[in-house]
C-alpha cells in the first residue's frame, strides 16, 4: 500500500547576500519554481526587507523538507559555476528560514474515536438483521418516575403500560451492606464508564431521563484542564424486592387476549416487560470538580493527589485534597447529592453544605438514611406464558443507533459543563433545547428513522462544536502560560526571538480555527547617530505568536525592546496589537521585521486573559 503523501503550507523567507542575486531571482522566480521536484504551488516573491523576499507555499512534502526541495530547484536554475551546490547558509548567496508551516491533512480529518454505551443492547441468541429477540430478564435498569412493581414497560417506546398481572405477593429483601468508593474522573474512558453505569437502560427503556441517583452526571467536568473526584457512600439491599413467582398469573382481560392469540393488542396495552423487582439504595455522592489554568497545572494537581483518589470522607483525605488544590491558578467546585434521605430527618447540621462540612453531613446521613428504589428488574411476559412472542420486527442496529444518540446527548451536556461559563454564551440554551427534542421524540424514535438521523446529526454537530471550543480554550490557556517567557517592557534585546506558539493540536478536527500571520518591515541605511522606529502592528485578532526578526544575521542589526502594550498590558501574547521599539547601533542602519500570528477574535467566544489575571480571578 503506498504511503499517503504529506502536504505542508506556510511561508518561508529568502535573504540574499548580494543585490544581483536578489534582483535575478525576483525576475526569474518562475523558472526556479518550474524545477521543483514535488507538486505544489509557490506565490510570487513579496519584498519584505532589504534584499529579502517572503514566499507563500503549499508543497507535497513535510515542513522539514520545504527548504531542501526549494534549494534543489534553485541550484538547477541558478547553478554556481565550478562548485557543487551547497546547503543554504552563510556560504552561499542566500539563506532561507521557515516563518510559518503547518501540515495539511491529505484526507479529511479522521473522526474522533466512537464513544458509546458498552452494553446498551443485550444480545440474545438467534437475532437476525430484521428481528430483535428481547432478553428475558433485565436487571440493573434505572428506576424511573412512575415505576411500581407489576407495571408494564414498552421496550420500544420506554413508556409505562397498564398492569397485566393479577394481584400478587412480594418478597422483600432483608439484608443491607454499605460501601465507600472514591474515583478520579480524569479521562474520556472514565466519563464513558460513568455514563454506562449510571444511565444505561436497555433498548429504549430510559431515553435520556436521568434517575435521581444519577443526577450528579450533570455536574461532572472532564477535559485537559478539568477533572472530577467522585466520593460515594452507599447503603443498598443485597437483593431485590421481588414479585413472588408462585401463583403469578394474568388478569382476566390480559388472559383473554393471550387465549385469542391477539398479541399485538396485548403488547399495545401491557408492553413487553413487567417490573418484577426493585433494589433499594441510599447514596451520599460528593462531587469535587477541579479546573486549572493549564495542562501542566492540572498534571501537578493529579501528581499531588496520587494515583488513586484521596479518601475524601476522612480528615487526611480532605487535607491531601486541599493541599493539592491550594494554588491560586486552580479553582474547585463542590456538589452534594443525597438520595434516600428523608426531608424531615432530625439533627440536620446548621453549617452550610461544603467541602469543610462534608464529614458532618455524612454522619447525619448515616444516622438517618432510608433506602429507596434505585434499580429495576424487568421480566418479559413470555416467562409467565411462553406463547407470548419475545421478538420485535426491528433491526437490532436501530436500538444501537438510539443508544448512541442518548450516549452522545449525555456527553453533550458534560462537554458544555466542562467549558468555562464565560465561554458558553448561548450554548446552554442550545443544548437544553436539543435535549428536550430528544426527550420529546423518545416514544416514537425507534420507528422514525428520519427523526433519528436528524437528531443524531444535530447532537453530533453540537457536540463537535463544543468540543472544538473546549480545545480552543485549552490552546489559549497554553498561550497564556507562555506569556511569562516574554521579555519585560523596556528589556533590551539584540537578536531574533520568537514567543508563543502556532501549534494547535486540534487543527485536523477544527479547520475553522485558522492561524493567520502578518508583518511589518522597517529598514534604514547607515547614518550619523542612532536611528529609531516604533512598530505598532494590530492584526485584527488575538496574537498567539510573535517575533522580532533581525534581518541582518551578522550581529550589527541594532537592538529592540517592548513598549507598553494596549490595555496597559505587559504582554503581546493574547493582546490585539504588538508595540515594539527598534534602535540601530551608533552610525549604523538596521533592518527589522515584526511578525505576528493571530486568530480572528470571532473564533474565541469568551474573554482571553493573562496568567496573572486568571490567578486573581480564581483565588
Secondary structure, DSSP 8 states (H G I E B T S, - for coil): ------EEEEEEEEEESSHHHHHHHHHHHHHHHHT-SS-EEE---EEEETTEEEEEEEESS-GGGHHHHHHHHHHHHS--TTS----SSTTSSEEEEEEEEEEE-SSS---------SSSS---TT-BTTBEE--SEEEEEE--TT--TT-EE-TTT--EE---B-S--EE----EEEEEEEEEE-SHHHHHHHHHHHS--STTSSTT---GGGGGGGG---BTTEEEEEEEEEEEESS-EEE--TT--B-HHHHHHHHTT-HHHHHHHH-SEEEEEEEEEEEEEEEEEEEESSHHHHHHHHHHH-SS---TTSHHHHHHHHHHT-STTEEEEEEEEEESB-TT-S---SS-SSGGGHHHHHHHHHHHB--EEEEEEEEEGGGT-TTS--EESS-HHHHHHHHHHHHHHHHHHHHHHTS-HHHHTTHHHHHHHHHHHHHHTTTTGGG-HHHHHHHHHHHHHHHHHHHHHHHHHHHHHHHHHHGGGS--TT--B-S-EEEE----TTGGG-TT---EEEEEEEEE---SS--EEEEEE--SEEEEEEEEEES--SS-S-EEEE---GGG-S-STTSS-EEEEEE--TT--EEEEEEEEEEEGGG--S----HHHHHHHH-
